[in-house]
Amino acid sequence: APAAPRAFLLTLVCYELHVLLDYLTVGRGVMLLWPLSAERFAPPIYLFYGLH
């Protein structure tokens, strides 16, 4: 397969994993539907509590 589609797919997967990990981290939530909505979503249970 050509390199460009594989690089795009790898970049897309990395971006989505970043959003998922942000979603599971304590904070203000993540704008999962941006740019369609500015609402922030947070999970009912956090898996990562971050560093202080």
CHARMM internal coordinates of N, CA and C (Angstrom, degrees):
IC EDIT
DIST 1 N 1 CA 1.4656
DIST 1 CA 1 C 1.5257
ANGL 1 N 1 CA 1 C 109.34
DIST 1 C 2 N 1.3137
ANGL 1 CA 1 C 2 N 115.76
DIHE 1 N 1 CA 1 C 2 N 147.95
DIST 2 N 2 CA 1.4658
ANGL 1 C 2 N 2 CA 118.99
DIHE 1 CA 1 C 2 N 2 CA 177.80
DIST 2 CA 2 C 1.5240
ANGL 2 N 2 CA 2 C 111.57
DIHE 1 C 2 N 2 CA 2 C -60.92
DIST 2 C 3 N 1.3144
ANGL 2 CA 2 C 3 N 115.49
DIHE 2 N 2 CA 2 C 3 N 153.76
DIST 3 N 3 CA 1.4663
ANGL 2 C 3 N 3 CA 120.50
DIHE 2 CA 2 C 3 N 3 CA -175.65
DIST 3 CA 3 C 1.5229
ANGL 3 N 3 CA 3 C 112.72
DIHE 2 C 3 N 3 CA 3 C -69.74
DIST 3 C 4 N 1.3270
ANGL 3 CA 3 C 4 N 118.96
DIHE 3 N 3 CA 3 C 4 N -35.08
DIST 4 N 4 CA 1.4705
ANGL 3 C 4 N 4 CA 121.38
DIHE 3 CA 3 C 4 N 4 CA -175.68
DIST 4 CA 4 C 1.5342
ANGL 4 N 4 CA 4 C 112.51
DIHE 3 C 4 N 4 CA 4 C -61.77
DIST 4 C 5 N 1.3397
ANGL 4 CA 4 C 5 N 120.37
DIHE 4 N 4 CA 4 C 5 N -49.09
DIST 5 N 5 CA 1.4727
ANGL 4 C 5 N 5 CA 118.73
DIHE 4 CA 4 C 5 N 5 CA 178.62
DIST 5 CA 5 C 1.5286
ANGL 5 N 5 CA 5 C 112.86
DIHE 4 C 5 N 5 CA 5 C -63.54
DIST 5 C 6 N 1.3240
ANGL 5 CA 5 C 6 N 117.27
DIHE 5 N 5 CA 5 C 6 N -36.34
DIST 6 N 6 CA 1.4722
ANGL 5 C 6 N 6 CA 119.82
DIHE 5 CA 5 C 6 N 6 CA 178.24
DIST 6 CA 6 C 1.5153
ANGL 6 N 6 CA 6 C 110.88
DIHE 5 C 6 N 6 CA 6 C -67.00
DIST 6 C 7 N 1.3258
ANGL 6 CA 6 C 7 N 117.34
DIHE 6 N 6 CA 6 C 7 N -40.59
DIST 7 N 7 CA 1.4657
ANGL 6 C 7 N 7 CA 121.06
DIHE 6 CA 6 C 7 N 7 CA 178.27
DIST 7 CA 7 C 1.5229
ANGL 7 N 7 CA 7 C 110.18
DIHE 6 C 7 N 7 CA 7 C -65.36
DIST 7 C 8 N 1.3364
ANGL 7 CA 7 C 8 N 117.23
DIHE 7 N 7 CA 7 C 8 N -40.45
DIST 8 N 8 CA 1.4591
ANGL 7 C 8 N 8 CA 120.99
DIHE 7 CA 7 C 8 N 8 CA 177.91
DIST 8 CA 8 C 1.5238
ANGL 8 N 8 CA 8 C 110.31
DIHE 7 C 8 N 8 CA 8 C -62.58
DIST 8 C 9 N 1.3173
ANGL 8 CA 8 C 9 N 117.71
DIHE 8 N 8 CA 8 C 9 N -45.02
DIST 9 N 9 CA 1.4618
ANGL 8 C 9 N 9 CA 121.69
DIHE 8 CA 8 C 9 N 9 CA -179.85
DIST 9 CA 9 C 1.5250
ANGL 9 N 9 CA 9 C 111.06
DIHE 8 C 9 N 9 CA 9 C -63.22
DIST 9 C 10 N 1.3117
ANGL 9 CA 9 C 10 N 117.61
DIHE 9 N 9 CA 9 C 10 N -43.12
DIST 10 N 10 CA 1.4640
ANGL 9 C 10 N 10 CA 121.24
DIHE 9 CA 9 C 10 N 10 CA 177.62
DIST 10 CA 10 C 1.5300
ANGL 10 N 10 CA 10 C 110.85
DIHE 9 C 10 N 10 CA 10 C -61.92
DIST 10 C 11 N 1.3230
ANGL 10 CA 10 C 11 N 117.12
DIHE 10 N 10 CA 10 C 11 N -43.40
DIST 11 N 11 CA 1.4646
ANGL 10 C 11 N 11 CA 121.37
DIHE 10 CA 10 C 11 N 11 CA 178.55
DIST 11 CA 11 C 1.5189
ANGL 11 N 11 CA 11 C 110.82
DIHE 10 C 11 N 11 CA 11 C -63.23
DIST 11 C 12 N 1.3172
ANGL 11 CA 11 C 12 N 117.56
DIHE 11 N 11 CA 11 C 12 N -42.65
DIST 12 N 12 CA 1.4622
ANGL 11 C 12 N 12 CA 122.01
DIHE 11 CA 11 C 12 N 12 CA 179.37
DIST 12 CA 12 C 1.5282
ANGL 12 N 12 CA 12 C 111.15
DIHE 11 C 12 N 12 CA 12 C -63.43
DIST 12 C 13 N 1.3155
ANGL 12 CA 12 C 13 N 117.77
DIHE 12 N 12 CA 12 C 13 N -43.42
DIST 13 N 13 CA 1.4656
ANGL 12 C 13 N 13 CA 121.47
DIHE 12 CA 12 C 13 N 13 CA 178.98
DIST 13 CA 13 C 1.5244
ANGL 13 N 13 CA 13 C 110.50
DIHE 12 C 13 N 13 CA 13 C -64.19
DIST 13 C 14 N 1.3263
ANGL 13 CA 13 C 14 N 117.00
DIHE 13 N 13 CA 13 C 14 N -43.18
DIST 14 N 14 CA 1.4737
ANGL 13 C 14 N 14 CA 120.05
DIHE 13 CA 13 C 14 N 14 CA 178.52
DIST 14 CA 14 C 1.5198
ANGL 14 N 14 CA 14 C 110.99
DIHE 13 C 14 N 14 CA 14 C -62.83
DIST 14 C 15 N 1.3169
ANGL 14 CA 14 C 15 N 117.75
DIHE 14 N 14 CA 14 C 15 N -41.14
DIST 15 N 15 CA 1.4673
ANGL 14 C 15 N 15 CA 121.50
DIHE 14 CA 14 C 15 N 15 CA 178.92
DIST 15 CA 15 C 1.5265
ANGL 15 N 15 CA 15 C 110.46
DIHE 14 C 15 N 15 CA 15 C -62.73
DIST 15 C 16 N 1.3210
ANGL 15 CA 15 C 16 N 117.28
DIHE 15 N 15 CA 15 C 16 N -46.78
DIST 16 N 16 CA 1.4653
ANGL 15 C 16 N 16 CA 120.95
DIHE 15 CA 15 C 16 N 16 CA -178.68
DIST 16 CA 16 C 1.5282
ANGL 16 N 16 CA 16 C 111.21
DIHE 15 C 16 N 16 CA 16 C -65.05
DIST 16 C 17 N 1.3202
ANGL 16 CA 16 C 17 N 118.25
DIHE 16 N 16 CA 16 C 17 N -38.21
DIST 17 N 17 CA 1.4642
ANGL 16 C 17 N 17 CA 120.58
DIHE 16 CA 16 C 17 N 17 CA 176.21
DIST 17 CA 17 C 1.5235
ANGL 17 N 17 CA 17 C 111.15
DIHE 16 C 17 N 17 CA 17 C -64.73
DIST 17 C 18 N 1.3188
ANGL 17 CA 17 C 18 N 116.82
DIHE 17 N 17 CA 17 C 18 N -37.12
DIST 18 N 18 CA 1.4644
ANGL 17 C 18 N 18 CA 121.11
DIHE 17 CA 17 C 18 N 18 CA 177.58
DIST 18 CA 18 C 1.5310
ANGL 18 N 18 CA 18 C 110.01
DIHE 17 C 18 N 18 CA 18 C -62.53
DIST 18 C 19 N 1.3281
ANGL 18 CA 18 C 19 N 116.97
DIHE 18 N 18 CA 18 C 19 N -45.07
DIST 19 N 19 CA 1.4690
ANGL 18 C 19 N 19 CA 120.96
DIHE 18 CA 18 C 19 N 19 CA 178.69
DIST 19 CA 19 C 1.5255
ANGL 19 N 19 CA 19 C 109.96
DIHE 18 C 19 N 19 CA 19 C -63.22
DIST 19 C 20 N 1.3200
ANGL 19 CA 19 C 20 N 118.10
DIHE 19 N 19 CA 19 C 20 N -42.90
DIST 20 N 20 CA 1.4648
ANGL 19 C 20 N 20 CA 121.40
DIHE 19 CA 19 C 20 N 20 CA 179.31
DIST 20 CA 20 C 1.5242
ANGL 20 N 20 CA 20 C 111.11
DIHE 19 C 20 N 20 CA 20 C -62.30
DIST 20 C 21 N 1.3199
ANGL 20 CA 20 C 21 N 117.74
DIHE 20 N 20 CA 20 C 21 N -44.71
DIST 21 N 21 CA 1.4650
ANGL 20 C 21 N 21 CA 120.38
DIHE 20 CA 20 C 21 N 21 CA 178.97
DIST 21 CA 21 C 1.5251
ANGL 21 N 21 CA 21 C 111.10
DIHE 20 C 21 N 21 CA 21 C -65.51
DIST 21 C 22 N 1.3301
ANGL 21 CA 21 C 22 N 117.67
DIHE 21 N 21 CA 21 C 22 N -38.28
DIST 22 N 22 CA 1.4673
ANGL 21 C 22 N 22 CA 120.28
DIHE 21 CA 21 C 22 N 22 CA 175.19
DIST 22 CA 22 C 1.5231
ANGL 22 N 22 CA 22 C 110.53
DIHE 21 C 22 N 22 CA 22 C -62.11
DIST 22 C 23 N 1.3172
ANGL 22 CA 22 C 23 N 116.79
DIHE 22 N 22 CA 22 C 23 N -39.60
DIST 23 N 23 CA 1.4662
ANGL 22 C 23 N 23 CA 121.68
DIHE 22 CA 22 C 23 N 23 CA -179.82
DIST 23 CA 23 C 1.5271
ANGL 23 N 23 CA 23 C 110.86
DIHE 22 C 23 N 23 CA 23 C -61.88
DIST 23 C 24 N 1.3184
ANGL 23 CA 23 C 24 N 117.68
DIHE 23 N 23 CA 23 C 24 N -36.53
DIST 24 N 24 CA 1.4600
ANGL 23 C 24 N 24 CA 122.17
DIHE 23 CA 23 C 24 N 24 CA -176.11
DIST 24 CA 24 C 1.5262
ANGL 24 N 24 CA 24 C 113.43
DIHE 23 C 24 N 24 CA 24 C -88.41
DIST 24 C 25 N 1.3333
ANGL 24 CA 24 C 25 N 117.29
DIHE 24 N 24 CA 24 C 25 N 6.66
DIST 25 N 25 CA 1.4572
ANGL 24 C 25 N 25 CA 122.62
DIHE 24 CA 24 C 25 N 25 CA -179.33
DIST 25 CA 25 C 1.5212
ANGL 25 N 25 CA 25 C 109.95
DIHE 24 C 25 N 25 CA 25 C -104.97
DIST 25 C 26 N 1.3286
ANGL 25 CA 25 C 26 N 116.58
DIHE 25 N 25 CA 25 C 26 N 142.28
DIST 26 N 26 CA 1.4619
ANGL 25 C 26 N 26 CA 121.19
DIHE 25 CA 25 C 26 N 26 CA 178.26
DIST 26 CA 26 C 1.5223
ANGL 26 N 26 CA 26 C 108.99
DIHE 25 C 26 N 26 CA 26 C -59.93
DIST 26 C 27 N 1.3043
ANGL 26 CA 26 C 27 N 115.45
DIHE 26 N 26 CA 26 C 27 N 134.48
DIST 27 N 27 CA 1.4604
ANGL 26 C 27 N 27 CA 120.26
DIHE 26 CA 26 C 27 N 27 CA 178.59
DIST 27 CA 27 C 1.5164
ANGL 27 N 27 CA 27 C 110.04
DIHE 26 C 27 N 27 CA 27 C 169.30
DIST 27 C 28 N 1.3153
ANGL 27 CA 27 C 28 N 115.29
DIHE 27 N 27 CA 27 C 28 N -154.48
DIST 28 N 28 CA 1.4623
ANGL 27 C 28 N 28 CA 120.72
DIHE 27 CA 27 C 28 N 28 CA -177.66
DIST 28 CA 28 C 1.5141
ANGL 28 N 28 CA 28 C 112.56
DIHE 27 C 28 N 28 CA 28 C -83.86
DIST 28 C 29 N 1.2959
ANGL 28 CA 28 C 29 N 118.89
DIHE 28 N 28 CA 28 C 29 N -3.66
DIST 29 N 29 CA 1.4491
ANGL 28 C 29 N 29 CA 121.99
DIHE 28 CA 28 C 29 N 29 CA -176.64
DIST 29 CA 29 C 1.5225
ANGL 29 N 29 CA 29 C 110.21
DIHE 28 C 29 N 29 CA 29 C 100.45
DIST 29 C 30 N 1.3115
ANGL 29 CA 29 C 30 N 115.53
DIHE 29 N 29 CA 29 C 30 N 177.07
DIST 30 N 30 CA 1.4577
ANGL 29 C 30 N 30 CA 121.80
DIHE 29 CA 29 C 30 N 30 CA -176.57
DIST 30 CA 30 C 1.5218
ANGL 30 N 30 CA 30 C 108.84
DIHE 29 C 30 N 30 CA 30 C -125.44
DIST 30 C 31 N 1.3237
ANGL 30 CA 30 C 31 N 116.71
DIHE 30 N 30 CA 30 C 31 N 138.87
DIST 31 N 31 CA 1.4628
ANGL 30 C 31 N 31 CA 121.43
DIHE 30 CA 30 C 31 N 31 CA 176.38
DIST 31 CA 31 C 1.5342
ANGL 31 N 31 CA 31 C 108.00
DIHE 30 C 31 N 31 CA 31 C -81.36
DIST 31 C 32 N 1.3263
ANGL 31 CA 31 C 32 N 116.41
DIHE 31 N 31 CA 31 C 32 N 82.80
DIST 32 N 32 CA 1.4609
ANGL 31 C 32 N 32 CA 121.41
DIHE 31 CA 31 C 32 N 32 CA -175.31
DIST 32 CA 32 C 1.5238
ANGL 32 N 32 CA 32 C 112.64
DIHE 31 C 32 N 32 CA 32 C -67.58
DIST 32 C 33 N 1.3159
ANGL 32 CA 32 C 33 N 117.84
DIHE 32 N 32 CA 32 C 33 N -28.27
DIST 33 N 33 CA 1.4632
ANGL 32 C 33 N 33 CA 120.92
DIHE 32 CA 32 C 33 N 33 CA -176.16
DIST 33 CA 33 C 1.5247
ANGL 33 N 33 CA 33 C 113.25
DIHE 32 C 33 N 33 CA 33 C -103.03
DIST 33 C 34 N 1.3344
ANGL 33 CA 33 C 34 N 117.75
DIHE 33 N 33 CA 33 C 34 N 13.53
DIST 34 N 34 CA 1.4554
ANGL 33 C 34 N 34 CA 120.07
DIHE 33 CA 33 C 34 N 34 CA 178.70
DIST 34 CA 34 C 1.5155
ANGL 34 N 34 CA 34 C 109.11
DIHE 33 C 34 N 34 CA 34 C -63.81
DIST 34 C 35 N 1.2821
ANGL 34 CA 34 C 35 N 121.16
DIHE 34 N 34 CA 34 C 35 N 138.16
DIST 35 N 35 CA 1.4575
ANGL 34 C 35 N 35 CA 132.60
DIHE 34 CA 34 C 35 N 35 CA 8.79
DIST 35 CA 35 C 1.5226
ANGL 35 N 35 CA 35 C 113.96
DIHE 34 C 35 N 35 CA 35 C -93.51
DIST 35 C 36 N 1.3191
ANGL 35 CA 35 C 36 N 117.92
DIHE 35 N 35 CA 35 C 36 N 8.98
DIST 36 N 36 CA 1.4637
ANGL 35 C 36 N 36 CA 120.15
DIHE 35 CA 35 C 36 N 36 CA -179.68
DIST 36 CA 36 C 1.5160
ANGL 36 N 36 CA 36 C 112.43
DIHE 35 C 36 N 36 CA 36 C -75.76
DIST 36 C 37 N 1.3243
ANGL 36 CA 36 C 37 N 117.38
DIHE 36 N 36 CA 36 C 37 N -27.33
DIST 37 N 37 CA 1.4568
ANGL 36 C 37 N 37 CA 122.15
DIHE 36 CA 36 C 37 N 37 CA -178.27
DIST 37 CA 37 C 1.5259
ANGL 37 N 37 CA 37 C 109.12
DIHE 36 C 37 N 37 CA 37 C -149.06
DIST 37 C 38 N 1.3381
ANGL 37 CA 37 C 38 N 115.55
DIHE 37 N 37 CA 37 C 38 N 145.46
DIST 38 N 38 CA 1.4680
ANGL 37 C 38 N 38 CA 120.40
DIHE 37 CA 37 C 38 N 38 CA 177.57
DIST 38 CA 38 C 1.5281
ANGL 38 N 38 CA 38 C 111.32
DIHE 37 C 38 N 38 CA 38 C -95.33
DIST 38 C 39 N 1.3295
ANGL 38 CA 38 C 39 N 117.30
DIHE 38 N 38 CA 38 C 39 N 6.01
DIST 39 N 39 CA 1.4667
ANGL 38 C 39 N 39 CA 121.41
DIHE 38 CA 38 C 39 N 39 CA -179.74
DIST 39 CA 39 C 1.5254
ANGL 39 N 39 CA 39 C 110.28
DIHE 38 C 39 N 39 CA 39 C -68.31
DIST 39 C 40 N 1.3318
ANGL 39 CA 39 C 40 N 115.00
DIHE 39 N 39 CA 39 C 40 N 140.22
DIST 40 N 40 CA 1.4645
ANGL 39 C 40 N 40 CA 120.89
DIHE 39 CA 39 C 40 N 40 CA 178.19
DIST 40 CA 40 C 1.5270
ANGL 40 N 40 CA 40 C 109.23
DIHE 39 C 40 N 40 CA 40 C -101.38
DIST 40 C 41 N 1.3154
ANGL 40 CA 40 C 41 N 115.71
DIHE 40 N 40 CA 40 C 41 N 139.54
DIST 41 N 41 CA 1.4557
ANGL 40 C 41 N 41 CA 122.10
DIHE 40 CA 40 C 41 N 41 CA -179.91
DIST 41 CA 41 C 1.5202
ANGL 41 N 41 CA 41 C 109.22
DIHE 40 C 41 N 41 CA 41 C -115.90
DIST 41 C 42 N 1.3340
ANGL 41 CA 41 C 42 N 116.06
DIHE 41 N 41 CA 41 C 42 N 140.37
DIST 42 N 42 CA 1.4614
ANGL 41 C 42 N 42 CA 121.98
DIHE 41 CA 41 C 42 N 42 CA 177.46
DIST 42 CA 42 C 1.5286
ANGL 42 N 42 CA 42 C 107.91
DIHE 41 C 42 N 42 CA 42 C -132.58
DIST 42 C 43 N 1.3269
ANGL 42 CA 42 C 43 N 117.49
DIHE 42 N 42 CA 42 C 43 N 144.84
DIST 43 N 43 CA 1.4628
ANGL 42 C 43 N 43 CA 120.30
DIHE 42 CA 42 C 43 N 43 CA -178.50
DIST 43 CA 43 C 1.5305
ANGL 43 N 43 CA 43 C 111.21
DIHE 42 C 43 N 43 CA 43 C -74.78
DIST 43 C 44 N 1.3337
ANGL 43 CA 43 C 44 N 117.68
DIHE 43 N 43 CA 43 C 44 N 157.75
DIST 44 N 44 CA 1.4674
ANGL 43 C 44 N 44 CA 120.21
DIHE 43 CA 43 C 44 N 44 CA 177.13
DIST 44 CA 44 C 1.5311
ANGL 44 N 44 CA 44 C 112.23
DIHE 43 C 44 N 44 CA 44 C -69.62
DIST 44 C 45 N 1.3300
ANGL 44 CA 44 C 45 N 116.91
DIHE 44 N 44 CA 44 C 45 N -27.01
DIST 45 N 45 CA 1.4686
ANGL 44 C 45 N 45 CA 121.91
DIHE 44 CA 44 C 45 N 45 CA 179.92
DIST 45 CA 45 C 1.5261
ANGL 45 N 45 CA 45 C 107.91
DIHE 44 C 45 N 45 CA 45 C -131.85
DIST 45 C 46 N 1.3349
ANGL 45 CA 45 C 46 N 116.27
DIHE 45 N 45 CA 45 C 46 N 129.02
DIST 46 N 46 CA 1.4628
ANGL 45 C 46 N 46 CA 120.69
DIHE 45 CA 45 C 46 N 46 CA 179.40
DIST 46 CA 46 C 1.5260
ANGL 46 N 46 CA 46 C 110.23
DIHE 45 C 46 N 46 CA 46 C -91.16
DIST 46 C 47 N 1.3172
ANGL 46 CA 46 C 47 N 116.25
DIHE 46 N 46 CA 46 C 47 N 140.11
DIST 47 N 47 CA 1.4639
ANGL 46 C 47 N 47 CA 121.00
DIHE 46 CA 46 C 47 N 47 CA 177.33
DIST 47 CA 47 C 1.5198
ANGL 47 N 47 CA 47 C 112.05
DIHE 46 C 47 N 47 CA 47 C -100.83
DIST 47 C 48 N 1.3353
ANGL 47 CA 47 C 48 N 116.87
DIHE 47 N 47 CA 47 C 48 N -24.96
DIST 48 N 48 CA 1.4619
ANGL 47 C 48 N 48 CA 121.82
DIHE 47 CA 47 C 48 N 48 CA -178.61
DIST 48 CA 48 C 1.5195
ANGL 48 N 48 CA 48 C 108.47
DIHE 47 C 48 N 48 CA 48 C -125.16
DIST 48 C 49 N 1.3257
ANGL 48 CA 48 C 49 N 116.88
DIHE 48 N 48 CA 48 C 49 N 130.68
DIST 49 N 49 CA 1.4578
ANGL 48 C 49 N 49 CA 120.84
DIHE 48 CA 48 C 49 N 49 CA -176.97
DIST 49 CA 49 C 1.5173
ANGL 49 N 49 CA 49 C 113.24
DIHE 48 C 49 N 49 CA 49 C -104.52
DIST 49 C 50 N 1.3024
ANGL 49 CA 49 C 50 N 119.53
DIHE 49 N 49 CA 49 C 50 N -0.76
DIST 50 N 50 CA 1.4536
ANGL 49 C 50 N 50 CA 121.92
DIHE 49 CA 49 C 50 N 50 CA 176.45
DIST 50 CA 50 C 1.5179
ANGL 50 N 50 CA 50 C 112.74
DIHE 49 C 50 N 50 CA 50 C 76.44
DIST 50 C 51 N 1.3069
ANGL 50 CA 50 C 51 N 114.22
DIHE 50 N 50 CA 50 C 51 N -179.92
DIST 51 N 51 CA 1.4591
ANGL 50 C 51 N 51 CA 121.43
DIHE 50 CA 50 C 51 N 51 CA -179.09
DIST 51 CA 51 C 1.5167
ANGL 51 N 51 CA 51 C 109.59
DIHE 50 C 51 N 51 CA 51 C -115.09
DIST 51 C 52 N 1.3222
ANGL 51 CA 51 C 52 N 115.99
DIHE 51 N 51 CA 51 C 52 N 150.15
DIST 52 N 52 CA 1.4702
ANGL 51 C 52 N 52 CA 120.32
DIHE 51 CA 51 C 52 N 52 CA 177.87
DIST 52 CA 52 C 1.5000
ANGL 52 N 52 CA 52 C 109.45
DIHE 51 C 52 N 52 CA 52 C -119.42
END
COOR INIT
IC SEED 1 N 1 CA 1 C
IC BUILD
